[in-house]
Amino acid sequence: MTEDIDEILEGLSYDDLQALSDEIDPEHELLPVHERQLQPPSSHKFDINNRIKEMEKLSIESIEGDNYLPLHGRDYKPRPEVRKKEPEVVLPDEWDEAVNQANEKDLQDLAGILGIHSLLTQEQSSSTEAGEMKESLRELDEKKGQSYEPSQGVSDYYGELQQVDVTGLFRRLKDFDKTLTEIMLNNMKEVDDVLVAIAEFLARMDCVTRISVANTKMSNNIGLKFAEALQNNSSLVYLNMESNMLSGDVIVRILEVLENNTTLTELKVANQSKAAGAKSEREMVKKLEQNQTLLKFGHAFLTPGLGNMASRLILRNNDRARKARQAAAKK
């Protein structure tokens, strides 16, 4: 039976086979999906240019809705721009009278001071800036040659100029006097030799507990000597180095040394001649995070976020110290 069917199919032409296929499976459901052809191929070739022209024609003939396309042949009339009326500025009587009486030069100076350069021409703006620069240079020339003086209020903060026997102190430092427990040298000038001697004494002797050398024009080199001295010292608990010329890197170095120094609990380094900078302040916070014994740190952070982090770290150290005291009292 199968051989008879094969012989019949072999005798049929292509049109006969196509007609038989349409009769048995008119929807072509028995064929694979990729072989189905439900619609005969179109002989019409798609032309995009003709299609665009047809769409333009339909758009021009359409009268419904707004057409926002800039079509050729259509008369385009832009909508009139409605400008908002600026509110009228009402000045007080005395101000209004002063502005009306001011000449062009006065108005130029006023606009330059307020920074409203858009109201000035390039020539007028340059003239105003040149005048401000001349005034600044004149003030700078007046300040040139003036000696270094502490900022206003520093002397009052640290007390009046102390009557310190610098020569006697220097001799005791050189002799490494073991009875020397406090060194107060605030507001003293031209004492670099004494500061170096203090650093050397601090490195070798463990008797001094408090040192205050605020407003003594301490340089970075001397500050580094103090940092190295703190590595070997185990007695100092208070160090005040405020209102000097220490850079942020030196302050970071001092805090780095305190990772091994567990006796210093109060360090003051605020009000230096130059700002420490954000980079140095970030390093300070990192060093404070590793330190667990510093209870007071005097420095005015310029970055509020870093200042808050430093305050929380100092508060953490104080909380640990409080718990340690409570535990010791219970024993």
C-alpha positions in Angstrom: 0.0 0.0 0.0 2.8 2.4 0.9 4.6 1.6 -2.4 1.4 2.4 -4.4 1.2 5.8 -2.6 4.8 6.6 -3.4 4.3 5.7 -7.1 1.2 8.0 -7.2 3.1 10.9 -5.6 6.0 10.5 -8.0 3.7 10.8 -11.0 2.2 14.1 -9.8 3.6 17.5 -11.0 4.5 20.4 -8.7 1.2 22.1 -9.2 -0.6 18.8 -8.4 1.4 18.4 -5.2 0.7 22.1 -4.2 -3.1 21.6 -4.8 -3.0 18.3 -2.8 -1.2 20.1 0.0 -3.7 22.9 0.1 -6.5 20.4 0.2 -5.1 18.3 3.0 -3.6 21.3 5.1 -5.2 24.5 3.9 -3.7 26.5 6.9 -0.2 24.9 6.5 -0.3 23.9 10.2 1.7 20.7 9.4 4.7 22.6 8.0 7.4 24.0 10.3 7.0 27.6 11.2 10.0 28.8 9.1 8.5 27.1 6.0 5.0 28.5 6.2 4.0 31.2 3.7 0.5 32.2 4.4 0.6 35.2 2.0 2.2 35.2 -1.4 5.3 37.4 -1.7 4.5 40.9 -2.9 6.0 42.0 -6.1 5.7 45.7 -5.0 9.0 47.1 -3.8 8.9 49.5 -0.8 10.0 53.0 -1.6 10.6 55.2 1.4 10.7 58.5 -0.6 7.2 57.8 -2.0 6.0 56.9 1.4 7.3 60.2 2.9 5.5 62.1 0.1 2.3 60.3 0.8 2.6 61.1 4.5 3.3 64.8 3.8 0.3 65.0 1.5 -2.0 63.4 4.1 -0.7 65.8 6.7 -1.3 68.9 4.6 -4.8 67.8 3.7 -5.6 67.0 7.4 -7.5 69.8 9.2 -7.8 68.1 12.6 -5.4 69.0 15.4 -2.2 71.0 15.4 0.6 70.1 13.1 4.0 70.9 14.5 6.1 69.5 11.6 7.9 72.2 9.5 6.4 70.9 6.1 7.3 72.4 2.8 4.6 74.5 1.3 2.9 75.2 4.6 2.7 78.8 5.7 4.4 78.8 9.2 3.7 81.7 11.5 5.4 81.6 14.9 3.4 82.4 17.9 4.2 85.8 19.4 6.4 85.5 22.5 4.8 86.9 25.6 7.4 88.4 28.0 6.7 88.6 31.7 6.6 92.1 33.0 9.4 92.5 35.5 8.2 94.0 38.8 9.1 97.6 39.3 11.8 98.2 41.9 10.7 100.7 44.5 13.6 102.2 46.5 13.4 104.2 49.7 13.3 108.0 49.2 16.9 108.5 50.3 18.2 105.7 48.1 16.1 106.9 45.1 17.5 110.4 45.5 21.1 109.1 45.8 20.8 107.0 42.6 19.3 109.9 40.6 22.1 112.2 41.6 24.9 109.7 40.9 26.9 110.1 37.7 28.1 107.4 35.4 31.4 107.0 37.2 29.6 106.4 40.6 27.3 103.8 39.0 30.3 102.0 37.5 32.0 101.8 40.8 28.9 100.6 42.5 28.3 97.9 39.9 32.0 96.8 40.2 31.7 96.5 44.0 28.5 94.5 43.9 30.0 92.2 41.2 27.2 93.0 38.7 29.6 93.1 35.7 26.8 92.3 33.2 25.7 95.9 33.6 29.2 97.2 32.5 31.0 97.1 29.2 34.3 95.3 29.0 36.2 98.6 29.2 34.3 99.8 32.3 34.7 96.4 34.0 38.4 96.3 33.4 38.7 99.9 34.7 36.9 99.0 37.9 39.0 95.9 38.5 42.2 97.9 37.9 41.1 100.4 40.5 40.4 97.7 43.1 43.8 96.1 42.3 45.6 99.4 42.8 43.9 99.9 46.2 44.9 96.3 47.3 48.5 96.9 46.2 48.6 100.2 48.1 47.4 98.5 51.3 50.0 95.7 50.7 52.8 98.2 50.3 51.8 99.9 53.5 52.0 96.5 55.4 55.3 95.6 53.8 58.2 95.7 56.3 56.0 95.2 59.3 57.3 92.7 61.8 55.3 89.5 62.7 52.8 90.1 65.5 50.3 87.7 67.0 46.7 88.0 65.9 44.4 90.1 67.9 43.4 88.4 71.1 46.3 85.9 71.2 48.1 87.8 74.0 44.9 88.1 76.0 44.2 84.4 75.5 47.6 83.2 76.7 48.0 85.9 79.2 50.4 88.9 79.1 54.0 88.5 78.2 55.4 86.2 80.9 58.4 87.2 82.9 60.3 84.0 82.2 64.0 83.6 83.0 64.9 82.3 79.6 68.6 82.1 80.4 67.9 80.2 83.6 65.5 77.9 81.8 68.0 77.3 79.0 70.7 76.4 81.6 68.4 73.9 83.4 67.5 72.3 80.1 71.1 71.9 79.1 72.0 70.4 82.5 69.0 68.0 82.2 67.6 69.2 85.6 65.3 66.4 86.9 63.3 68.8 89.0 61.9 70.5 85.9 58.2 69.5 85.7 56.5 72.4 83.8 57.7 74.6 81.0 55.7 77.7 80.1 57.1 79.8 77.3 54.0 81.5 75.8 54.3 84.7 73.7 58.2 84.6 73.7 60.0 85.6 70.5 63.4 84.6 69.2 63.7 81.5 71.4 64.5 78.9 68.8 67.5 77.7 70.7 65.4 77.2 73.8 62.7 75.3 71.8 65.3 73.0 70.4 66.7 72.5 74.0 63.2 71.7 75.2 62.8 69.0 72.5 66.1 67.5 73.4 65.2 67.5 77.1 61.9 65.9 76.3 63.5 63.1 74.4 65.9 62.2 77.3 64.1 63.0 80.5 60.8 61.7 81.9 60.0 64.3 84.5 58.3 67.2 82.7 54.5 66.8 82.6 53.2 70.0 81.0 54.7 72.1 78.2 53.1 75.3 76.7 55.0 77.0 73.8 52.1 78.9 72.2 52.8 81.9 70.0 56.6 81.5 69.9 56.9 81.4 66.1 57.8 77.7 66.1 58.9 76.5 62.7 58.3 73.1 61.1 61.8 71.9 61.8 61.4 72.5 65.5 57.9 70.9 65.4 59.4 67.7 63.9 62.0 67.7 66.7 59.1 67.7 69.2 57.5 64.9 67.3 60.6 62.7 67.5 61.1 63.6 71.2 57.5 62.3 71.9 58.5 58.8 70.7 60.8 58.4 73.7 58.9 60.3 76.3 56.6 58.7 78.9 55.8 61.6 81.3 54.3 64.5 79.3 50.5 64.7 79.5 49.9 68.3 78.2 51.4 70.0 75.1 50.3 73.4 73.8 51.7 74.4 70.4 49.0 76.8 69.3 49.5 80.0 67.2 52.8 79.0 65.6 53.9 78.3 62.1 53.4 74.5 61.9 52.1 73.0 58.7 49.4 70.3 58.4 52.1 67.6 57.6 53.9 68.3 60.9 50.7 68.0 62.9 50.0 64.7 61.2 53.5 63.5 62.1 52.9 64.4 65.8 49.6 62.5 65.8 51.4 59.5 64.1 53.9 59.4 66.9 51.1 59.3 69.5 50.2 55.8 68.3 53.0 54.6 70.5 52.9 57.4 73.1 50.1 56.6 75.6 50.8 59.3 78.2 50.0 62.5 76.3 46.3 63.1 76.8 45.9 66.8 75.7 47.3 68.3 72.5 46.6 71.8 71.2 47.7 72.9 67.7 45.0 75.4 66.6 45.5 78.8 65.0 48.6 78.1 62.9 49.9 80.7 60.4 48.6 78.6 57.5 45.6 76.4 57.1 46.3 72.7 57.3 44.3 71.8 54.2 41.7 69.1 53.5 44.3 66.4 52.7 46.2 66.9 56.0 42.9 67.1 57.9 41.9 63.7 56.5 45.2 62.2 57.6 44.6 63.7 61.1 41.3 61.9 61.4 42.9 58.7 60.3 45.6 59.0 63.0 43.0 59.9 65.6 41.0 56.8 64.7 44.1 54.7 65.6 44.7 56.6 68.9 42.9 55.5 72.0 44.5 57.7 74.7 44.2 61.3 73.5 41.4 63.0 75.4 41.6 66.5 74.1 42.7 67.7 70.6 42.6 71.4 69.9 42.4 72.1 66.2 39.8 74.0 64.2 38.9 71.8 61.2 37.9 73.7 58.1 35.9 70.8 56.8 32.8 70.3 59.0 32.5 66.6 58.3 36.1 65.9 59.3 35.7 68.0 62.4 32.6 66.0 63.4 34.5 62.8 62.9 37.4 64.0 65.0 35.0 65.1 67.8 33.4 61.6 67.9 36.8 59.9 68.1 37.9 62.1 71.0 34.5 61.4 72.7 35.1 57.7 72.1 38.5 57.9 73.9 36.9 59.8 76.8 34.2 57.2 77.2 36.9 54.4 77.3 38.8 56.3 79.9 35.7 56.8 82.0 34.9 53.1 81.9 38.5 52.2 82.8 38.2 54.5 85.9 35.0 52.9 86.9 36.4 49.4 86.5 39.5 50.5 88.6 37.3 52.0 91.3 35.3 48.7 91.7 38.5 46.7 92.4 
